[in-house]
């Protein structure tokens, strides 16, 4: 089947405007938007924007890209945005601008009609971040003649490890998974391990759709030494933990290790633990420990890419003690720079990282401490290692979408 138009759902991406550094899923959506804009096939973008939906053509999607990248400024809030007092000023400005750039707009009742009118037969709808993965959206998309629906499932962690999820997240995720099982023509996985974990959940929901495994691309940002936080001296021996501060990321293990090393400093002196990431949920004990942390722990919050890259270049190692992961971008970024990695011994990480890291059980703090002390005493630089390319990811997914014989009924 020939390549057709692409309809990318950017609801999540727009929701992240001015909410700090992009998360891993946000980076995936941004990369997809950039790639689709560089291809010759017709490209559209859709988003839920209260009180309805906005459809962008290629020109509108390019303007969105320019604003996300800081090459253009968001405009003033319109009268519709001013009615939504709960929205932040940044979100009001973003949605107002996108309404001005829109090819078309529609309330929920007119969504299917709008999509049928403006999108050609055989359009491929891509939802990569689960936002707007609703019955209303999928019903409307299905109204396009010959449409193909592709959904990325990064992982099934909310179902496999519900204790790590926020309130009501497992129930909401299960509902979305049910929609994927019933309606998706293709499910996109980034690892074989994630696909194997999802298969029983999809089967339980009633159907295992066709799928493709396409590892995410890794494009390490350039270090920006001028963006290094003032709390991190350029000559300090640092270890870096990168990710939202939530129970799944297991920051508690690192804090316990630093407490022990504080009482018995390693050879070469006490290193600085740099924690980069926003505070998440269900982690009060860790937050309390961070609030009381001494000078050898620096909680830095979310940082821009250049600052993170500068810290990665300086770090003795990236520490990644997660209990569960869907892909794990930070270790790949470290690997691409030749920064040593100590990470949890998870199938999903071994699949992508191979023999590059030092692996340790996420619950064995003494094994972690031993590896950290070794790098304190004997810093080791590794050679940069090859990482997956974005082009291979896009080509694998799009060729599979274009080769689908017929859409799901």
C-alpha positions, 0 to 999 in steps of 0.5 A, a space after each residue: 500500500 502506498 504511503 498516505 497522509 499522516 495525522 499526528 496527535 499532539 495533545 500531550 505535546 501542547 499540554 507540556 508547553 512551559 511546564 519545564 524540560 520535556 520528558 522522554 515521551 515528550 521527546 518522542 512526540 517532538 521527534 515524530 513531528 519533526 520527522 513527519 514535517 521533513 517527509 513529502 507525504 501530507 502531514 496534519 496534527 490534531 489536538 483536544 483544545 477545550 471546548 473542542 478540537 483543532 486540526 492543523 495542516 502542514 503549515 500549522 504544524 510547522 508553526 507549532 514546531 517553531 514555537 516548541 523550539 523557541 524560534 517563534 513566540 506564542 501569541 496573546 490569549 483569545 476570548 475563548 482562552 480567557 473563559 478558561 480560568 483554570 488554564 495557565 497563562 502559557 496554555 491559554 496562549 498556546 491554545 489561542 495561537 493554535 486556534 488562529 493557525 488551525 485549518 479547521 476547528 470543531 466541537 466534539 459533536 463535529 469532530 468526525 465531520 471535520 476529519 472526514 472533510 479535510 483528511 484523505 482516505 487511507 490517512 494514518 493516525 498516530 497517537 504516541 503519548 496516550 493523551 486524547 486516546 478516548 472513545 470520542 477521538 478514536 470513533 471520529 478517526 475511524 470515520 475517515 475512509 480507510 484510516 489506519 490507527 497506530 498507537 505507541 505503548 511505551 510500557 505496561 508499568 501501571 498494570 505490572 507495578 500499580 504501587 508505583 503509579 499515581 492515584 487512579 492511574 492503573 484504572 485509567 491506563 487499563 481503559 486506554 489499553 482496552 481501546 488499543 486492543 479493540 481499535 488499533 491497527 498497529 501497536 508500536 513498541 520500543 523493545 521486545 521486552 515491552 511487547 512481551 509484557 503487554 501481550 497478556 494484558 492485550 489478550 485479556 482486553 480481548 485482542 492482540 493487534 499487529 505490532 512492530 518493535 522499533 527502538 527509539 532514536 537517541 540524539 544526545 544534546 550538546 553540553 552547555 557548560 554555561 548552563 551548569 547549575 551553580 551548585 555543581 563545581 566544574 571540577 567536582 566528582 559527581 554521580 548523576 541520577 536523571 528522572 522524575 523523583 517517583 518511587 519507580 525510579 528508586 532514589 531511596 536506594 541512592 540516598 541510603 548509599 550516600 548516608 552510609 558513605 557519609 559515615 565511611 567516605 570512599 577513597 578519593 573523598 565524598 562525591 556529589 550526588 546530582 539528582 535531576 528531575 521534577 518531584 513526582 508522586 507517592 514519595 514523601 519519605 524521599 522528599 523529606 530526605 532531600 529537604 534535609 540533605 547535606 552538601 553532598 546531595 544536590 537536588 537540581 530539579 528539571 534542567 535544560 538539555 544542555 545542562 544535563 549534557 554538561 553534567 553527563 560529560 562530568 559525571 563519574 557515572 549515570 546511576 539508574 536504579 529503576 525498578 521498572 522501565 519501558 525503554 530508558 533513554 538516560 542510559 543511552 544518552 550516557 552511553 553515546 557520550 562514553 559516560 559509565 552507567 550503573 543500572 538495574 538488571 532489567 531485561 528491557 535495559 539489557 536488550 538495548 544497552 548490552 554489555 555497556 553498563 554495570 548491572 546491579 539488582 535494584 534492591 541490592 544497595 550494597 552491590 550498588 555501593 560497591 560499584 560506586 565506591 570503585 568509581 570513586 577510587 578509580 574513575 573510568 572513562 568508557 568509549 562512546 558506544 553506538 546508539 539507535 538512530 531515529 531514522 531507523 525507528 521512523 522507517 520501521 514504523 511507517 513502512 509497517 503502517 503503509 504495508 497494513 492490508 486493511 484497517 481494523 473494523 
